[in-house]
Structure formats: C-alpha cells, structure tokens
Amino acid sequence: MNDPRVPRVALKGVSKLYGGKEAEPVRALTDASLTIEPGSFVAIEGPSGCGKTTMLNLLGLLDTPSSGTIEWDGERVDGLKERERARRRLTEIGFVFQRFHLIPTMTAQENVELPLRARGIARRERAERASELLGQVGLAPRRRAYPHQLSGGEEQRVAIARALANRPRLLLADEPTGELDSVNAAQVLALLTELHRATGASLVLVTHNPAIAAQAGHRVRMADGRILPGEAA
C-alpha cells in the first residue's frame, strides 16, 4: 500500500563527531550520503562500531549531525528545534530497538498505548488501536500479560506494535532480532516485512547479519564510519 505521506529522506554529506575540547573527538560517521525512497526497505549492514546506529539516530532525529544535512522531501530537518523534532519522532517515526524497552509495570496493551497517550488520544480510541495492533502481531490473547510473562519474541512483537501505534511514515529498527533465538528472529523479521508492505511506511533496519540484510530491497554496507563505495542510494 503506497502512502503519499511517506517522505523521501536524504542524508547529504553527513558526519558525526563525539567528544569535547578536553578529549580527542571520536568520528562516528564520515561524509555519509544516503536516500531512503518512500515505501522502501533498506538494510544498513556492518560490524559493531561501524556507525550503523549513529546513522539510524540521525534518520530518527534523535541526534543532529556535526556537518552535512538531513532532508525530508527537500525540507531540511537537521536544524529543527528539539520541540519540533520530538513532535516528529512521536507522530511520524516508529522505533524498534534490540532491547525491547517495555515498561515492566505495564501490560502489553498499556505499553502499546503509550505513544497514543503521549498524543492525548482518548482512552477508548487508544484501547481500540492497541487491541487492533496486538491482533496484527498475533498477541491479542496476551494483551493483559506483563513483560516478565512474555517470551523474548513476544516482547519484541509488543515493541513493534507500539512502534506502529501512531501510524508512522518511517519505521527504524536497530538490530531488532539481536536478542532473539533463530526461530523468533525469523518470525520478527517476517512480521516487520509484512507490516512494512501493509502500511507503506519506509523501513530502515540495522543489522550485522548478512542473511537478514539480504531480505531488504536495498542493502547499505558500512565500515569504520563510512558507507562503502557503491553502496549509497
């Protein structure tokens, strides 16, 4: 399903340095240029420490570049004030992390409702949306379970449902199968792929696993903070 709201996201000559005046700066990303076409599935692949997560954080407006620009449909977003960046993260971007980051004192249903509560959605509407999403990820019967009562695969499916709560245009997944065994990893990857196709959202997945990266429509390989030659879209 193609959604006209889904933006073309572009990193242009982006570099990211960490560290201050008292320490030697660490260069996490160097002169990276990458375009995420609307509705595409892109895998960013490489070993630990190569800059994959830094790139994902920049795409998700969790961080700002030291140089270069980030654009959505030609509009620069790297210089937005934090309040506007936070609004876009809440309403237009969904995040799925390696560690599930579920609230342990909340049920699966309540965890999925969290982004909807942050937007001020009425209780009945958010309950209906959360129930719908838990059904889509195959966890309707487990909606009242707490995280400690769920398997790792079930926790990640709850996290995916939560990421989709506000109908994001861009879905970012950072090693989403890294904490899972091979069976659950395959199920989570299949679910992400299915939901990507069903929603029309762009999906960017970070992984160190070539077999997982091979499932994407476009693969970007990284090493030492750089996109390898011939890999940028």
C-alpha distance (Angstrom), angle and dihedral (degrees) to the residues before:
residue distance angle dihedral
M1 . . .
N2 3.80 . .
D3 3.79 115.8 .
P4 3.82 116.2 -161.8
R5 3.80 88.6 -151.8
V6 3.81 92.2 67.0
P7 3.81 107.8 105.5
R8 3.77 133.0 -139.9
V9 3.81 102.6 -118.0
A10 3.79 119.9 -158.5
L11 3.79 135.0 -176.0
K12 3.80 110.0 -160.5
G13 3.78 119.6 -165.4
V14 3.78 92.1 -32.1
S15 3.80 122.2 178.7
K16 3.79 128.8 176.1
L17 3.79 126.9 -160.6
Y18 3.79 126.3 -176.5
G19 3.78 125.8 -160.9
G20 3.77 137.2 60.1
K21 3.78 140.4 -118.6
E22 3.79 93.4 -70.6
A23 3.80 95.8 54.3
E24 3.76 136.3 45.8
P25 3.81 106.2 -96.3
V26 3.78 117.4 -112.2
R27 3.79 114.6 -136.2
A28 3.81 106.6 -143.9
L29 3.80 97.0 169.6
T30 3.79 131.7 20.0
D31 3.81 127.2 -160.6
A32 3.81 95.5 -35.7
S33 3.80 119.6 179.7
L34 3.78 119.8 -177.3
T35 3.81 135.9 153.4
I36 3.80 123.6 -152.8
E37 3.79 107.6 -158.4
P38 3.83 118.0 -146.3
G39 3.79 111.5 -82.7
S40 3.80 94.7 4.6
F41 3.81 128.9 139.2
V42 3.80 111.4 -136.0
A43 3.80 126.3 -179.8
I44 3.80 118.8 -157.3
E45 3.78 105.7 -155.7
G46 3.79 133.9 -171.5
P47 3.81 146.9 101.0
S48 3.80 124.7 -65.3
G49 3.80 113.0 -72.1
C50 3.80 95.9 22.7
G51 3.83 94.9 117.1
K52 3.81 100.7 -96.8
T53 3.80 96.6 127.4
T54 3.81 91.7 42.3
M55 3.79 88.9 56.3
L56 3.80 91.3 48.0
N57 3.81 91.2 50.1
L58 3.79 89.9 52.6
L59 3.80 92.4 48.7
G60 3.80 89.0 49.5
L61 3.82 93.8 49.4
L62 3.80 90.3 -119.2
D63 3.80 88.9 123.1
T64 3.80 139.0 19.8
P65 3.82 127.4 -127.9
S66 3.79 123.7 -110.1
S67 3.80 87.2 -138.5
G68 3.78 137.8 -4.5
T69 3.80 128.4 46.6
I70 3.81 140.6 -87.4
E71 3.80 117.9 -149.6
W72 3.79 136.6 -172.2
D73 3.80 110.7 -160.5
G74 3.80 89.1 -23.2
E75 3.82 94.2 -48.9
R76 3.79 115.4 120.4
V77 3.79 110.8 -124.4
D78 3.82 102.0 168.0
G79 3.80 91.4 85.7
L80 3.79 97.7 48.2
K81 3.80 117.9 127.4
E82 3.79 115.1 -103.4
R83 3.79 93.0 -108.0
E84 3.82 91.6 58.7
R85 3.80 92.4 42.5
A86 3.81 89.3 52.5
R87 3.81 90.5 49.8
R88 3.79 91.5 52.5
R89 3.79 92.3 46.6
L90 3.80 89.5 53.5
T91 3.79 98.9 43.1
E92 3.81 106.3 27.5
I93 3.82 109.0 25.3
G94 3.79 130.1 61.5
F95 3.81 120.9 -160.4
V96 3.81 128.0 -155.7
F97 3.80 115.4 -177.2
Q98 3.81 135.3 -165.0
R99 3.80 89.5 -117.0
F100 3.75 106.5 51.5
H101 3.84 98.4 -132.5
L102 3.79 94.1 -154.4
I103 3.80 117.3 162.4
P104 3.83 103.4 -109.5
T105 3.81 94.9 -149.1
M106 3.81 93.0 54.0
T107 3.79 129.4 77.3
A108 3.79 122.4 -119.3
Q109 3.81 88.5 -99.5
E110 3.81 92.8 50.8
N111 3.81 92.3 47.5
V112 3.81 91.1 54.1
E113 3.79 90.4 47.8
L114 3.82 93.3 55.8
P115 3.84 98.0 91.0
L116 3.79 89.4 45.7
R117 3.80 91.4 51.9
A118 3.81 88.7 50.9
R119 3.81 88.6 57.0
G120 3.79 92.3 49.7
I121 3.80 95.1 -112.8
A122 3.80 113.0 168.8
R123 3.80 117.0 -100.0
R124 3.79 96.9 -112.8
E125 3.79 94.0 47.7
R126 3.78 94.3 48.1
A127 3.81 91.4 47.0
E128 3.80 90.2 52.8
R129 3.81 92.1 47.4
A130 3.81 93.0 47.9
S131 3.80 91.8 48.4
E132 3.81 90.1 49.8
L133 3.81 91.9 51.4
L134 3.79 94.5 46.0
G135 3.79 87.1 52.5
Q136 3.81 90.3 52.0
V137 3.81 91.7 53.6
G138 3.82 91.9 45.3
L139 3.80 97.9 -108.7
A140 3.80 104.5 107.8
P141 3.83 91.5 119.5
R142 3.82 90.0 52.2
R143 3.78 98.6 50.5
R144 3.82 93.4 113.8
A145 3.81 94.3 47.1
Y146 3.81 120.7 109.8
P147 3.81 120.6 -130.4
H148 3.82 93.4 -102.5
Q149 3.81 88.0 57.6
L150 3.82 93.0 55.3
S151 3.79 131.1 80.7
G152 3.80 119.2 -118.6
G153 3.80 90.8 -101.8
E154 3.81 91.1 50.5
E155 3.80 91.6 49.0
Q156 3.80 90.8 52.7
R157 3.80 90.7 49.2
V158 3.81 89.3 52.9
A159 3.82 88.3 50.1
I160 3.81 90.2 51.4
A161 3.81 91.0 50.0
R162 3.81 89.1 50.4
A163 3.82 90.8 50.1
L164 3.81 89.6 55.2
A165 3.81 96.0 45.9
N166 3.79 96.4 101.6
R167 3.81 94.3 39.9
P168 3.83 95.7 -111.1
R169 3.79 122.8 -153.4
L170 3.81 92.0 -147.8
L171 3.81 123.7 41.8
L172 3.81 117.0 -164.2
A173 3.80 120.3 -168.0
D174 3.81 119.8 -172.3
E175 3.84 110.1 -161.2
P176 3.83 89.9 -39.8
T177 3.82 92.7 177.4
G178 3.80 96.9 42.2
E179 3.82 95.2 102.8
L180 3.81 95.5 43.1
D181 3.79 137.0 88.3
S182 3.79 118.2 -115.0
V183 3.81 95.5 -93.9
N184 3.80 95.1 50.3
A185 3.81 90.9 40.5
A186 3.80 90.6 57.0
Q187 3.80 91.2 47.9
V188 3.81 93.2 49.7
L189 3.80 92.5 47.6
A190 3.81 91.0 49.3
L191 3.81 89.8 49.1
L192 3.80 93.4 50.2
T193 3.79 90.8 48.9
E194 3.80 92.2 48.6
L195 3.81 93.5 47.9
H196 3.80 91.3 46.2
R197 3.80 89.8 56.0
A198 3.80 93.6 43.2
T199 3.81 96.9 48.6
G200 3.81 99.7 36.0
A201 3.81 90.8 -134.6
S202 3.79 118.6 143.9
L203 3.80 111.6 -106.6
V204 3.79 122.9 -152.0
L205 3.80 114.1 -176.2
V206 3.80 125.8 -172.3
T207 3.80 116.7 -152.3
H208 3.80 143.0 152.7
N209 3.81 90.1 -153.0
P210 3.84 115.3 95.5
A211 3.82 91.8 -160.4
I212 3.80 90.4 58.8
A213 3.80 92.8 43.6
A214 3.80 88.9 53.2
Q215 3.82 89.5 67.2
A216 3.81 91.5 66.2
G217 3.77 126.1 91.4
H218 3.79 90.5 -128.0
R219 3.81 129.6 24.4
V220 3.79 125.0 -154.3
R221 3.81 115.7 -167.3
M222 3.79 121.1 -157.2
A223 3.80 137.4 -170.2
D224 3.80 131.7 173.2
G225 3.79 94.5 -4.1
R226 3.78 95.1 -51.4
I227 3.77 136.2 102.4
L228 3.78 106.3 -119.3
P229 3.82 116.6 -112.7
G230 3.78 113.6 -81.0
E231 3.83 93.2 16.7
A232 3.81 102.2 96.1
A233 3.81 115.9 99.0
